[in-house]
Amino acid sequence: MIEVVCNDRLGKKVRVKCNQEDTIGDLKKLIAAQTGTRWDKIVLKKWYTIFKDHVSLGDCMYRQCL
């Protein structure tokens, strides 16, 4: 299980627990369920890297740790 902390830059932080096999699209749907926004309007990025929907979380986290 991974715990992801998302910030909407308006002062609201959301913590979501998900598996490493889940995709970014699945994570967006979990975040949308907690925040009330549409999942297709959510853009997940870290600095200037925008994460695509088909990439799994395990691949993203492994790449970021290197």
CHARMM-style PDB file with segment names, atoms N, HN, CA, C and O in Angstrom:
ATOM      1  N   MET     1       0.837  -1.192   0.000  1.00  0.00      PROA
ATOM      2  CA  MET     1       0.000   0.000   0.000  1.00  0.00      PROA
ATOM      3  C   MET     1       0.877   1.249   0.000  1.00  0.00      PROA
ATOM      4  O   MET     1       1.881   1.324   0.708  1.00  0.00      PROA
ATOM      5  N   ILE     2       0.482   2.206  -0.794  1.00  0.00      PROA
ATOM      6  HN  ILE     2      -0.333   2.145  -1.370  1.00  0.00      PROA
ATOM      7  CA  ILE     2       1.163   3.493  -0.877  1.00  0.00      PROA
ATOM      8  C   ILE     2       0.180   4.560  -0.416  1.00  0.00      PROA
ATOM      9  O   ILE     2      -1.002   4.518  -0.757  1.00  0.00      PROA
ATOM     10  N   GLU     3       0.671   5.504   0.351  1.00  0.00      PROA
ATOM     11  HN  GLU     3       1.632   5.538   0.629  1.00  0.00      PROA
ATOM     12  CA  GLU     3      -0.151   6.648   0.725  1.00  0.00      PROA
ATOM     13  C   GLU     3       0.343   7.858  -0.060  1.00  0.00      PROA
ATOM     14  O   GLU     3       1.503   8.253   0.051  1.00  0.00      PROA
ATOM     15  N   VAL     4      -0.552   8.441  -0.854  1.00  0.00      PROA
ATOM     16  HN  VAL     4      -1.495   8.120  -0.944  1.00  0.00      PROA
ATOM     17  CA  VAL     4      -0.213   9.571  -1.694  1.00  0.00      PROA
ATOM     18  C   VAL     4      -0.894  10.809  -1.119  1.00  0.00      PROA
ATOM     19  O   VAL     4      -2.089  10.787  -0.823  1.00  0.00      PROA
ATOM     20  N   VAL     5      -0.127  11.889  -0.963  1.00  0.00      PROA
ATOM     21  HN  VAL     5       0.844  11.907  -1.203  1.00  0.00      PROA
ATOM     22  CA  VAL     5      -0.673  13.154  -0.483  1.00  0.00      PROA
ATOM     23  C   VAL     5      -0.753  14.102  -1.668  1.00  0.00      PROA
ATOM     24  O   VAL     5       0.255  14.396  -2.310  1.00  0.00      PROA
ATOM     25  N   CYS     6      -1.968  14.580  -1.954  1.00  0.00      PROA
ATOM     26  HN  CYS     6      -2.786  14.341  -1.432  1.00  0.00      PROA
ATOM     27  CA  CYS     6      -2.193  15.479  -3.083  1.00  0.00      PROA
ATOM     28  C   CYS     6      -2.607  16.843  -2.564  1.00  0.00      PROA
ATOM     29  O   CYS     6      -3.395  16.952  -1.625  1.00  0.00      PROA
ATOM     30  N   ASN     7      -2.070  17.873  -3.180  1.00  0.00      PROA
ATOM     31  HN  ASN     7      -1.429  17.785  -3.943  1.00  0.00      PROA
ATOM     32  CA  ASN     7      -2.361  19.253  -2.819  1.00  0.00      PROA
ATOM     33  C   ASN     7      -2.989  19.923  -4.024  1.00  0.00      PROA
ATOM     34  O   ASN     7      -2.449  19.847  -5.128  1.00  0.00      PROA
ATOM     35  N   ASP     8      -4.141  20.588  -3.824  1.00  0.00      PROA
ATOM     36  HN  ASP     8      -4.580  20.649  -2.927  1.00  0.00      PROA
ATOM     37  CA  ASP     8      -4.785  21.251  -4.952  1.00  0.00      PROA
ATOM     38  C   ASP     8      -4.367  22.709  -5.081  1.00  0.00      PROA
ATOM     39  O   ASP     8      -4.934  23.445  -5.890  1.00  0.00      PROA
ATOM     40  N   ARG     9      -3.400  23.128  -4.309  1.00  0.00      PROA
ATOM     41  HN  ARG     9      -2.940  22.531  -3.652  1.00  0.00      PROA
ATOM     42  CA  ARG     9      -2.822  24.472  -4.337  1.00  0.00      PROA
ATOM     43  C   ARG     9      -3.830  25.553  -3.979  1.00  0.00      PROA
ATOM     44  O   ARG     9      -3.587  26.735  -4.222  1.00  0.00      PROA
ATOM     45  N   LEU    10      -4.959  25.155  -3.403  1.00  0.00      PROA
ATOM     46  HN  LEU    10      -5.156  24.195  -3.206  1.00  0.00      PROA
ATOM     47  CA  LEU    10      -5.925  26.103  -2.873  1.00  0.00      PROA
ATOM     48  C   LEU    10      -6.094  25.911  -1.366  1.00  0.00      PROA
ATOM     49  O   LEU    10      -7.006  26.471  -0.757  1.00  0.00      PROA
ATOM     50  N   GLY    11      -5.206  25.115  -0.777  1.00  0.00      PROA
ATOM     51  HN  GLY    11      -4.465  24.661  -1.272  1.00  0.00      PROA
ATOM     52  CA  GLY    11      -5.237  24.910   0.656  1.00  0.00      PROA
ATOM     53  C   GLY    11      -5.833  23.592   1.095  1.00  0.00      PROA
ATOM     54  O   GLY    11      -5.952  23.353   2.297  1.00  0.00      PROA
ATOM     55  N   LYS    12      -6.211  22.731   0.175  1.00  0.00      PROA
ATOM     56  HN  LYS    12      -6.115  22.926  -0.801  1.00  0.00      PROA
ATOM     57  CA  LYS    12      -6.825  21.462   0.526  1.00  0.00      PROA
ATOM     58  C   LYS    12      -5.879  20.325   0.184  1.00  0.00      PROA
ATOM     59  O   LYS    12      -5.442  20.189  -0.959  1.00  0.00      PROA
ATOM     60  N   LYS    13      -5.562  19.499   1.194  1.00  0.00      PROA
ATOM     61  HN  LYS    13      -5.917  19.609   2.122  1.00  0.00      PROA
ATOM     62  CA  LYS    13      -4.716  18.330   0.988  1.00  0.00      PROA
ATOM     63  C   LYS    13      -5.555  17.079   1.166  1.00  0.00      PROA
ATOM     64  O   LYS    13      -6.415  17.016   2.045  1.00  0.00      PROA
ATOM     65  N   VAL    14      -5.302  16.089   0.332  1.00  0.00      PROA
ATOM     66  HN  VAL    14      -4.603  16.140  -0.382  1.00  0.00      PROA
ATOM     67  CA  VAL    14      -6.034  14.828   0.369  1.00  0.00      PROA
ATOM     68  C   VAL    14      -5.025  13.703   0.462  1.00  0.00      PROA
ATOM     69  O   VAL    14      -4.034  13.688  -0.267  1.00  0.00      PROA
ATOM     70  N   ARG    15      -5.274  12.755   1.364  1.00  0.00      PROA
ATOM     71  HN  ARG    15      -6.080  12.767   1.957  1.00  0.00      PROA
ATOM     72  CA  ARG    15      -4.433  11.558   1.469  1.00  0.00      PROA
ATOM     73  C   ARG    15      -5.218  10.370   0.942  1.00  0.00      PROA
ATOM     74  O   ARG    15      -6.346  10.117   1.365  1.00  0.00      PROA
ATOM     75  N   VAL    16      -4.605   9.643   0.009  1.00  0.00      PROA
ATOM     76  HN  VAL    16      -3.689   9.850  -0.335  1.00  0.00      PROA
ATOM     77  CA  VAL    16      -5.260   8.505  -0.625  1.00  0.00      PROA
ATOM     78  C   VAL    16      -4.342   7.305  -0.500  1.00  0.00      PROA
ATOM     79  O   VAL    16      -3.146   7.399  -0.776  1.00  0.00      PROA
ATOM     80  N   LYS    17      -4.901   6.173  -0.081  1.00  0.00      PROA
ATOM     81  HN  LYS    17      -5.872   6.097   0.144  1.00  0.00      PROA
ATOM     82  CA  LYS    17      -4.136   4.932  -0.031  1.00  0.00      PROA
ATOM     83  C   LYS    17      -4.493   4.078  -1.232  1.00  0.00      PROA
ATOM     84  O   LYS    17      -5.669   3.889  -1.544  1.00  0.00      PROA
ATOM     85  N   CYS    18      -3.467   3.559  -1.909  1.00  0.00      PROA
ATOM     86  HN  CYS    18      -2.512   3.712  -1.656  1.00  0.00      PROA
ATOM     87  CA  CYS    18      -3.691   2.746  -3.095  1.00  0.00      PROA
ATOM     88  C   CYS    18      -2.543   1.744  -3.230  1.00  0.00      PROA
ATOM     89  O   CYS    18      -1.541   1.826  -2.519  1.00  0.00      PROA
ATOM     90  N   ASN    19      -2.707   0.809  -4.144  1.00  0.00      PROA
ATOM     91  HN  ASN    19      -3.520   0.741  -4.722  1.00  0.00      PROA
ATOM     92  CA  ASN    19      -1.700  -0.221  -4.379  1.00  0.00      PROA
ATOM     93  C   ASN    19      -0.692   0.235  -5.426  1.00  0.00      PROA
ATOM     94  O   ASN    19      -0.945   1.176  -6.178  1.00  0.00      PROA
ATOM     95  N   GLN    20       0.447  -0.438  -5.468  1.00  0.00      PROA
ATOM     96  HN  GLN    20       0.653  -1.203  -4.857  1.00  0.00      PROA
ATOM     97  CA  GLN    20       1.475  -0.108  -6.454  1.00  0.00      PROA
ATOM     98  C   GLN    20       1.057  -0.508  -7.864  1.00  0.00      PROA
ATOM     99  O   GLN    20       1.558   0.051  -8.840  1.00  0.00      PROA
ATOM    100  N   GLU    21       0.142  -1.473  -7.980  1.00  0.00      PROA
ATOM    101  HN  GLU    21      -0.265  -1.926  -7.187  1.00  0.00      PROA
ATOM    102  CA  GLU    21      -0.294  -1.923  -9.299  1.00  0.00      PROA
ATOM    103  C   GLU    21      -1.322  -0.990  -9.912  1.00  0.00      PROA
ATOM    104  O   GLU    21      -1.599  -1.097 -11.107  1.00  0.00      PROA
ATOM    105  N   ASP    22      -1.904  -0.071  -9.131  1.00  0.00      PROA
ATOM    106  HN  ASP    22      -1.680   0.016  -8.160  1.00  0.00      PROA
ATOM    107  CA  ASP    22      -2.901   0.860  -9.650  1.00  0.00      PROA
ATOM    108  C   ASP    22      -2.258   1.843 -10.623  1.00  0.00      PROA
ATOM    109  O   ASP    22      -1.071   2.154 -10.519  1.00  0.00      PROA
ATOM    110  N   THR    23      -3.049   2.318 -11.552  1.00  0.00      PROA
ATOM    111  HN  THR    23      -4.013   2.065 -11.636  1.00  0.00      PROA
ATOM    112  CA  THR    23      -2.542   3.290 -12.519  1.00  0.00      PROA
ATOM    113  C   THR    23      -2.814   4.705 -12.016  1.00  0.00      PROA
ATOM    114  O   THR    23      -3.527   4.907 -11.033  1.00  0.00      PROA
ATOM    115  N   ILE    24      -2.239   5.661 -12.702  1.00  0.00      PROA
ATOM    116  HN  ILE    24      -1.659   5.497 -13.500  1.00  0.00      PROA
ATOM    117  CA  ILE    24      -2.466   7.068 -12.374  1.00  0.00      PROA
ATOM    118  C   ILE    24      -3.941   7.415 -12.579  1.00  0.00      PROA
ATOM    119  O   ILE    24      -4.494   8.222 -11.831  1.00  0.00      PROA
ATOM    120  N   GLY    25      -4.577   6.822 -13.574  1.00  0.00      PROA
ATOM    121  HN  GLY    25      -4.128   6.167 -14.182  1.00  0.00      PROA
ATOM    122  CA  GLY    25      -5.998   7.044 -13.809  1.00  0.00      PROA
ATOM    123  C   GLY    25      -6.846   6.572 -12.638  1.00  0.00      PROA
ATOM    124  O   GLY    25      -7.814   7.234 -12.263  1.00  0.00      PROA
ATOM    125  N   ASP    26      -6.483   5.418 -12.053  1.00  0.00      PROA
ATOM    126  HN  ASP    26      -5.697   4.880 -12.357  1.00  0.00      PROA
ATOM    127  CA  ASP    26      -7.189   4.928 -10.868  1.00  0.00      PROA
ATOM    128  C   ASP    26      -6.997   5.876  -9.686  1.00  0.00      PROA
ATOM    129  O   ASP    26      -7.936   6.136  -8.933  1.00  0.00      PROA
ATOM    130  N   LEU    27      -5.789   6.386  -9.528  1.00  0.00      PROA
ATOM    131  HN  LEU    27      -5.026   6.175 -10.140  1.00  0.00      PROA
ATOM    132  CA  LEU    27      -5.510   7.334  -8.449  1.00  0.00      PROA
ATOM    133  C   LEU    27      -6.318   8.607  -8.620  1.00  0.00      PROA
ATOM    134  O   LEU    27      -6.819   9.163  -7.643  1.00  0.00      PROA
ATOM    135  N   LYS    28      -6.449   9.074  -9.856  1.00  0.00      PROA
ATOM    136  HN  LYS    28      -6.042   8.623 -10.650  1.00  0.00      PROA
ATOM    137  CA  LYS    28      -7.257  10.267 -10.116  1.00  0.00      PROA
ATOM    138  C   LYS    28      -8.712  10.040  -9.726  1.00  0.00      PROA
ATOM    139  O   LYS    28      -9.360  10.949  -9.207  1.00  0.00      PROA
ATOM    140  N   LYS    29      -9.234   8.837  -9.968  1.00  0.00      PROA
ATOM    141  HN  LYS    29      -8.708   8.099 -10.390  1.00  0.00      PROA
ATOM    142  CA  LYS    29     -10.616   8.531  -9.617  1.00  0.00      PROA
ATOM    143  C   LYS    29     -10.799   8.483  -8.104  1.00  0.00      PROA
ATOM    144  O   LYS    29     -11.842   8.897  -7.596  1.00  0.00      PROA
ATOM    145  N   LEU    30      -9.802   7.986  -7.379  1.00  0.00      PROA
ATOM    146  HN  LEU    30      -8.955   7.650  -7.791  1.00  0.00      PROA
ATOM    147  CA  LEU    30      -9.874   7.978  -5.917  1.00  0.00      PROA
ATOM    148  C   LEU    30      -9.816   9.395  -5.355  1.00  0.00      PROA
ATOM    149  O   LEU    30     -10.533   9.721  -4.408  1.00  0.00      PROA
ATOM    150  N   ILE    31      -8.971  10.231  -5.933  1.00  0.00      PROA
ATOM    151  HN  ILE    31      -8.388   9.966  -6.702  1.00  0.00      PROA
ATOM    152  CA  ILE    31      -8.872  11.624  -5.490  1.00  0.00      PROA
ATOM    153  C   ILE    31     -10.176  12.362  -5.798  1.00  0.00      PROA
ATOM    154  O   ILE    31     -10.648  13.160  -4.988  1.00  0.00      PROA
ATOM    155  N   ALA    32     -10.752  12.095  -6.965  1.00  0.00      PROA
ATOM    156  HN  ALA    32     -10.369  11.447  -7.623  1.00  0.00      PROA
ATOM    157  CA  ALA    32     -12.006  12.753  -7.350  1.00  0.00      PROA
ATOM    158  C   ALA    32     -13.146  12.369  -6.419  1.00  0.00      PROA
ATOM    159  O   ALA    32     -14.028  13.183  -6.143  1.00  0.00      PROA
ATOM    160  N   ALA    33     -13.132  11.128  -5.934  1.00  0.00      PROA
ATOM    161  HN  ALA    33     -12.416  10.466  -6.159  1.00  0.00      PROA
ATOM    162  CA  ALA    33     -14.183  10.697  -5.013  1.00  0.00      PROA
ATOM    163  C   ALA    33     -14.101  11.451  -3.691  1.00  0.00      PROA
ATOM    164  O   ALA    33     -15.129  11.694  -3.059  1.00  0.00      PROA
ATOM    165  N   GLN    34     -12.903  11.824  -3.265  1.00  0.00      PROA
ATOM    166  HN  GLN    34     -12.068  11.627  -3.778  1.00  0.00      PROA
ATOM    167  CA  GLN    34     -12.752  12.532  -1.988  1.00  0.00      PROA
ATOM    168  C   GLN    34     -12.915  14.036  -2.129  1.00  0.00      PROA
ATOM    169  O   GLN    34     -13.405  14.686  -1.206  1.00  0.00      PROA
ATOM    170  N   THR    35     -12.517  14.603  -3.258  1.00  0.00      PROA
ATOM    171  HN  THR    35     -12.119  14.075  -4.008  1.00  0.00      PROA
ATOM    172  CA  THR    35     -12.561  16.058  -3.401  1.00  0.00      PROA
ATOM    173  C   THR    35     -13.849  16.558  -4.045  1.00  0.00      PROA
ATOM    174  O   THR    35     -14.242  17.703  -3.823  1.00  0.00      PROA
ATOM    175  N   GLY    36     -14.510  15.721  -4.834  1.00  0.00      PROA
ATOM    176  HN  GLY    36     -14.191  14.791  -5.013  1.00  0.00      PROA
ATOM    177  CA  GLY    36     -15.733  16.144  -5.505  1.00  0.00      PROA
ATOM    178  C   GLY    36     -15.515  16.748  -6.871  1.00  0.00      PROA
ATOM    179  O   GLY    36     -16.466  17.249  -7.471  1.00  0.00      PROA
ATOM    180  N   THR    37     -14.303  16.721  -7.386  1.00  0.00      PROA
ATOM    181  HN  THR    37     -13.531  16.314  -6.898  1.00  0.00      PROA
ATOM    182  CA  THR    37     -14.035  17.215  -8.733  1.00  0.00      PROA
ATOM    183  C   THR    37     -14.086  16.062  -9.726  1.00  0.00      PROA
ATOM    184  O   THR    37     -14.005  14.898  -9.333  1.00  0.00      PROA
ATOM    185  N   ARG    38     -14.217  16.378 -11.005  1.00  0.00      PROA
ATOM    186  HN  ARG    38     -14.282  17.323 -11.324  1.00  0.00      PROA
ATOM    187  CA  ARG    38     -14.228  15.334 -12.020  1.00  0.00      PROA
ATOM    188  C   ARG    38     -12.822  14.785 -12.207  1.00  0.00      PROA
ATOM    189  O   ARG    38     -11.849  15.539 -12.169  1.00  0.00      PROA
ATOM    190  N   TRP    39     -12.709  13.469 -12.409  1.00  0.00      PROA
ATOM    191  HN  TRP    39     -13.500  12.857 -12.439  1.00  0.00      PROA
ATOM    192  CA  TRP    39     -11.376  12.848 -12.467  1.00  0.00      PROA
ATOM    193  C   TRP    39     -10.627  13.242 -13.719  1.00  0.00      PROA
ATOM    194  O   TRP    39      -9.396  13.256 -13.706  1.00  0.00      PROA
ATOM    195  N   ASP    40     -11.322  13.565 -14.811  1.00  0.00      PROA
ATOM    196  HN  ASP    40     -12.322  13.553 -14.822  1.00  0.00      PROA
ATOM    197  CA  ASP    40     -10.617  13.921 -16.035  1.00  0.00      PROA
ATOM    198  C   ASP    40     -10.086  15.354 -16.009  1.00  0.00      PROA
ATOM    199  O   ASP    40      -9.317  15.737 -16.890  1.00  0.00      PROA
ATOM    200  N   LYS    41     -10.481  16.148 -15.021  1.00  0.00      PROA
ATOM    201  HN  LYS    41     -11.106  15.837 -14.305  1.00  0.00      PROA
ATOM    202  CA  LYS    41      -9.964  17.509 -14.871  1.00  0.00      PROA
ATOM    203  C   LYS    41      -8.733  17.564 -13.969  1.00  0.00      PROA
ATOM    204  O   LYS    41      -8.067  18.596 -13.896  1.00  0.00      PROA
ATOM    205  N   ILE    42      -8.423  16.458 -13.279  1.00  0.00      PROA
ATOM    206  HN  ILE    42      -8.964  15.619 -13.338  1.00  0.00      PROA
ATOM    207  CA  ILE    42      -7.292  16.423 -12.353  1.00  0.00      PROA
ATOM    208  C   ILE    42      -5.999  16.183 -13.130  1.00  0.00      PROA
ATOM    209  O   ILE    42      -5.931  15.282 -13.966  1.00  0.00      PROA
ATOM    210  N   VAL    43      -4.983  16.984 -12.854  1.00  0.00      PROA
ATOM    211  HN  VAL    43      -5.038  17.716 -12.174  1.00  0.00      PROA
ATOM    212  CA  VAL    43      -3.661  16.825 -13.465  1.00  0.00      PROA
ATOM    213  C   VAL    43      -2.668  16.576 -12.332  1.00  0.00      PROA
ATOM    214  O   VAL    43      -2.480  17.422 -11.457  1.00  0.00      PROA
ATOM    215  N   LEU    44      -2.043  15.412 -12.360  1.00  0.00      PROA
ATOM    216  HN  LEU    44      -2.195  14.725 -13.070  1.00  0.00      PROA
ATOM    217  CA  LEU    44      -1.048  15.085 -11.338  1.00  0.00      PROA
ATOM    218  C   LEU    44       0.336  15.385 -11.883  1.00  0.00      PROA
ATOM    219  O   LEU    44       0.717  14.906 -12.951  1.00  0.00      PROA
ATOM    220  N   LYS    45       1.075  16.177 -11.141  1.00  0.00      PROA
ATOM    221  HN  LYS    45       0.766  16.566 -10.274  1.00  0.00      PROA
ATOM    222  CA  LYS    45       2.426  16.512 -11.572  1.00  0.00      PROA
ATOM    223  C   LYS    45       3.326  16.658 -10.359  1.00  0.00      PROA
ATOM    224  O   LYS    45       2.876  16.964  -9.255  1.00  0.00      PROA
ATOM    225  N   LYS    46       4.597  16.432 -10.595  1.00  0.00      PROA
ATOM    226  HN  LYS    46       4.962  16.183 -11.492  1.00  0.00      PROA
ATOM    227  CA  LYS    46       5.629  16.637  -9.597  1.00  0.00      PROA
ATOM    228  C   LYS    46       6.662  17.525 -10.250  1.00  0.00      PROA
ATOM    229  O   LYS    46       7.339  17.107 -11.189  1.00  0.00      PROA
ATOM    230  N   TRP    47       6.793  18.753  -9.761  1.00  0.00      PROA
ATOM    231  HN  TRP    47       6.243  19.092  -8.998  1.00  0.00      PROA
ATOM    232  CA  TRP    47       7.567  19.802 -10.381  1.00  0.00      PROA
ATOM    233  C   TRP    47       7.061  20.013 -11.790  1.00  0.00      PROA
ATOM    234  O   TRP    47       5.937  20.488 -11.956  1.00  0.00      PROA
ATOM    235  N   TYR    48       7.824  19.689 -12.806  1.00  0.00      PROA
ATOM    236  HN  TYR    48       8.737  19.303 -12.672  1.00  0.00      PROA
ATOM    237  CA  TYR    48       7.382  19.901 -14.183  1.00  0.00      PROA
ATOM    238  C   TYR    48       7.026  18.600 -14.889  1.00  0.00      PROA
ATOM    239  O   TYR    48       6.742  18.616 -16.086  1.00  0.00      PROA
ATOM    240  N   THR    49       7.035  17.483 -14.187  1.00  0.00      PROA
ATOM    241  HN  THR    49       7.266  17.470 -13.214  1.00  0.00      PROA
ATOM    242  CA  THR    49       6.710  16.191 -14.770  1.00  0.00      PROA
ATOM    243  C   THR    49       5.217  15.929 -14.611  1.00  0.00      PROA
ATOM    244  O   THR    49       4.714  15.860 -13.490  1.00  0.00      PROA
ATOM    245  N   ILE    50       4.511  15.784 -15.719  1.00  0.00      PROA
ATOM    246  HN  ILE    50       4.920  15.840 -16.630  1.00  0.00      PROA
ATOM    247  CA  ILE    50       3.088  15.462 -15.707  1.00  0.00      PROA
ATOM    248  C   ILE    50       2.953  13.962 -15.923  1.00  0.00      PROA
ATOM    249  O   ILE    50       3.494  13.412 -16.883  1.00  0.00      PROA
ATOM    250  N   PHE    51       2.218  13.297 -15.014  1.00  0.00      PROA
ATOM    251  HN  PHE    51       1.778  13.743 -14.234  1.00  0.00      PROA
ATOM    252  CA  PHE    51       2.065  11.850 -15.074  1.00  0.00      PROA
ATOM    253  C   PHE    51       0.889  11.479 -15.975  1.00  0.00      PROA
ATOM    254  O   PHE    51      -0.194  12.051 -15.859  1.00  0.00      PROA
ATOM    255  N   LYS    52       1.109  10.520 -16.872  1.00  0.00      PROA
ATOM    256  HN  LYS    52       1.989  10.055 -16.966  1.00  0.00      PROA
ATOM    257  CA  LYS    52       0.084  10.048 -17.796  1.00  0.00      PROA
ATOM    258  C   LYS    52      -0.798   9.013 -17.103  1.00  0.00      PROA
ATOM    259  O   LYS    52      -0.386   8.402 -16.117  1.00  0.00      PROA
ATOM    260  N   ASP    53      -2.021   8.815 -17.623  1.00  0.00      PROA
ATOM    261  HN  ASP    53      -2.356   9.311 -18.424  1.00  0.00      PROA
ATOM    262  CA  ASP    53      -3.006   7.963 -16.963  1.00  0.00      PROA
ATOM    263  C   ASP    53      -2.675   6.477 -17.008  1.00  0.00      PROA
ATOM    264  O   ASP    53      -3.097   5.745 -16.113  1.00  0.00      PROA
ATOM    265  N   HSD    54      -1.955   6.007 -17.990  1.00  0.00      PROA
ATOM    266  HN  HSD    54      -1.612   6.601 -18.717  1.00  0.00      PROA
ATOM    267  CA  HSD    54      -1.737   4.573 -18.161  1.00  0.00      PROA
ATOM    268  C   HSD    54      -0.545   4.035 -17.377  1.00  0.00      PROA
ATOM    269  O   HSD    54      -0.350   2.820 -17.341  1.00  0.00      PROA
ATOM    270  N   VAL    55       0.249   4.878 -16.758  1.00  0.00      PROA
ATOM    271  HN  VAL    55       0.092   5.865 -16.787  1.00  0.00      PROA
ATOM    272  CA  VAL    55       1.448   4.455 -16.034  1.00  0.00      PROA
ATOM    273  C   VAL    55       1.057   3.994 -14.634  1.00  0.00      PROA
ATOM    274  O   VAL    55       0.234   4.631 -13.977  1.00  0.00      PROA
ATOM    275  N   SER    56       1.650   2.879 -14.174  1.00  0.00      PROA
ATOM    276  HN  SER    56       2.318   2.362 -14.708  1.00  0.00      PROA
ATOM    277  CA  SER    56       1.338   2.385 -12.828  1.00  0.00      PROA
ATOM    278  C   SER    56       2.122   3.174 -11.782  1.00  0.00      PROA
ATOM    279  O   SER    56       3.166   3.756 -12.076  1.00  0.00      PROA
ATOM    280  N   LEU    57       1.606   3.181 -10.572  1.00  0.00      PROA
ATOM    281  HN  LEU    57       0.758   2.708 -10.333  1.00  0.00      PROA
ATOM    282  CA  LEU    57       2.242   3.938  -9.495  1.00  0.00      PROA
ATOM    283  C   LEU    57       3.600   3.361  -9.117  1.00  0.00      PROA
ATOM    284  O   LEU    57       4.511   4.104  -8.749  1.00  0.00      PROA
ATOM    285  N   GLY    58       3.739   2.051  -9.204  1.00  0.00      PROA
ATOM    286  HN  GLY    58       2.999   1.448  -9.503  1.00  0.00      PROA
ATOM    287  CA  GLY    58       5.017   1.434  -8.897  1.00  0.00      PROA
ATOM    288  C   GLY    58       6.120   1.903  -9.826  1.00  0.00      PROA
ATOM    289  O   GLY    58       7.253   2.109  -9.392  1.00  0.00      PROA
ATOM    290  N   ASP    59       5.796   2.075 -11.108  1.00  0.00      PROA
ATOM    291  HN  ASP    59       4.875   1.908 -11.460  1.00  0.00      PROA
ATOM    292  CA  ASP    59       6.776   2.569 -12.071  1.00  0.00      PROA
ATOM    293  C   ASP    59       7.136   4.020 -11.789  1.00  0.00      PROA
ATOM    294  O   ASP    59       8.302   4.402 -11.895  1.00  0.00      PROA
ATOM    295  N   CYS    60       6.151   4.827 -11.431  1.00  0.00      PROA
ATOM    296  HN  CYS    60       5.205   4.517 -11.344  1.00  0.00      PROA
ATOM    297  CA  CYS    60       6.410   6.245 -11.144  1.00  0.00      PROA
ATOM    298  C   CYS    60       7.287   6.398  -9.911  1.00  0.00      PROA
ATOM    299  O   CYS    60       8.238   7.180  -9.920  1.00  0.00      PROA
ATOM    300  N   MET    61       6.980   5.663  -8.855  1.00  0.00      PROA
ATOM    301  HN  MET    61       6.208   5.028  -8.847  1.00  0.00      PROA
ATOM    302  CA  MET    61       7.713   5.795  -7.612  1.00  0.00      PROA
ATOM    303  C   MET    61       9.140   5.241  -7.753  1.00  0.00      PROA
ATOM    304  O   MET    61      10.076   5.774  -7.157  1.00  0.00      PROA
ATOM    305  N   TYR    62       9.301   4.170  -8.544  1.00  0.00      PROA
ATOM    306  HN  TYR    62       8.540   3.737  -9.028  1.00  0.00      PROA
ATOM    307  CA  TYR    62      10.627   3.609  -8.756  1.00  0.00      PROA
ATOM    308  C   TYR    62      11.487   4.579  -9.534  1.00  0.00      PROA
ATOM    309  O   TYR    62      12.671   4.734  -9.234  1.00  0.00      PROA
ATOM    310  N   ARG    63      10.917   5.232 -10.521  1.00  0.00      PROA
ATOM    311  HN  ARG    63       9.956   5.106 -10.764  1.00  0.00      PROA
ATOM    312  CA  ARG    63      11.669   6.178 -11.342  1.00  0.00      PROA
ATOM    313  C   ARG    63      12.038   7.416 -10.529  1.00  0.00      PROA
ATOM    314  O   ARG    63      13.130   7.959 -10.695  1.00  0.00      PROA
ATOM    315  N   GLN    64      11.139   7.871  -9.650  1.00  0.00      PROA
ATOM    316  HN  GLN    64      10.252   7.430  -9.515  1.00  0.00      PROA
ATOM    317  CA  GLN    64      11.395   9.073  -8.863  1.00  0.00      PROA
ATOM    318  C   GLN    64      12.461   8.833  -7.795  1.00  0.00      PROA
ATOM    319  O   GLN    64      13.165   9.767  -7.413  1.00  0.00      PROA
ATOM    320  N   CYS    65      12.591   7.599  -7.306  1.00  0.00      PROA
ATOM    321  HN  CYS    65      12.019   6.840  -7.616  1.00  0.00      PROA
ATOM    322  CA  CYS    65      13.577   7.301  -6.263  1.00  0.00      PROA
ATOM    323  C   CYS    65      14.991   7.260  -6.811  1.00  0.00      PROA
ATOM    324  O   CYS    65      15.944   7.503  -6.070  1.00  0.00      PROA
ATOM    325  N   LEU    66      15.149   6.960  -8.086  1.00  0.00      PROA
ATOM    326  HN  LEU    66      14.375   6.762  -8.688  1.00  0.00      PROA
ATOM    327  CA  LEU    66      16.492   6.891  -8.670  1.00  0.00      PROA
ATOM    328  C   LEU    66      16.974   8.283  -8.878  1.00  0.00      PROA
ATOM    329  OT1 LEU    66      18.087   8.486  -9.362  1.00  0.00      PROA
TER     330      LEU     66
END
